[in-house]
């Protein structure tokens, strides 16, 4: 009996010493499990597609090349290329957040972002740089924003090269006459070699001004010049560094391009001929005859059969085309451009002495046999521009930086005009963006 009592007392003493330690260990293990769950990376979701299990991960963080802030404009000038006597930059659109914004009204503070002083545009032909255009003035002319600057030759290095002190976000050198504004998008800024020598001006310094700032004389003279005397080129300003890529279709045989142009010229002439045909006016239906009692009539004597003769319908001669612009592009350049389907644009007009002068634009793609298949057309003449504007081709440009270029056109009316971006995909032409009407 005494031995059993001693054994029970031993177990009680052992429990009093061990149980607190076991409880503490369990509590510590529980806290460690909770911390490991909270600090563990998110679990990957399992998706069953009917055949096998696929593991999806979190979307990767966008790189600067994926963050698109891209301004598309058109440079108009008179005089020789590179040294114009007058020039004018018209903002078309700013592509950001996967949508096209009005280039003349995007982020006005009060000047829109696309025409802010110090912004540098790269002049392109079929995606290939031809020079730089540095904005040094902006203003409104007849209610529309425009920019003015100087045409500079191409830099020896990449014109989109970032500064050496880049902080990781896509930005360019600050303009020399004002400090960069924080938390605002910035297009390609003109590099300044003297920026390190001259301290930035005080943003709080008093500025005195009287009246409206004077407009450059070259802008007013260009706006008054007829549009037929102006030359045009696409201008692009991008906040990110992007490689240069030519959009021109690389023909393996130059003879194929000549044959394609000849066939498309014939299509353009057919479009103009079709427009000249008189419209058939449907005759009004004859009134129904009044019901009457049938009468017996004598059968007429049979007459010898004669062949009916019809007068030959005179068809207008094929109109003569002049000022023919023919271009073919590889609009999708993700893969080998030579393997892409070329998209060809023919823009032409009849001679100036014709009455009236007529305009035609044809977009076509070759079939498997190399014959051009017309996918879009537009025709007009000088007497009906108000109701049927002239669609004039400018160039191809990758407006959204997604490796699928668009076709840029000018929609010209009698007293105003617009600029339109068209996308070609799966043999169809769709409108991607069109500007407001400009008064000149």
Secondary structure, 3 states (H helix, E strand, C coil): CHHHHHHHHHHHHHHHHHHHHHHHHHHHHHHHHHHHHHHCCCCCEEEECCCCEEEECCCCCCCCCCCCEEEEEEEEEEEECCEEEEEEEEEEEEEECCEEEECCCCCCCCCCHHHCCCEEEEEEECCEEEEEEEEEEEEEECCEEEEEEEEECCCCCCCCCCCCCCCCCCCCCCCCCCCCCCCCCCCCECCCCCCCCCCCCCCCCCCCCCCCCCCCHHHHHHHHCCHHHCEEEEEEEECCCCCCCCCECCCCCHHHHHHHHHHHHHHHHHHHHHHHCCCCCCCCCCCCCCCCCCCCCCCCCCCCCCCCCCCCCCCCCCCCCEEEEEEEECCECCCCHHHCCCEEEEEEECCCCCCCCEEEEEEEEECCCCCEEEEEEEEEECCCCCCCCEEEEEEEECCCCCCECEEEEEEECCCCEEEEEEEEECCEEEEEEECCCECC
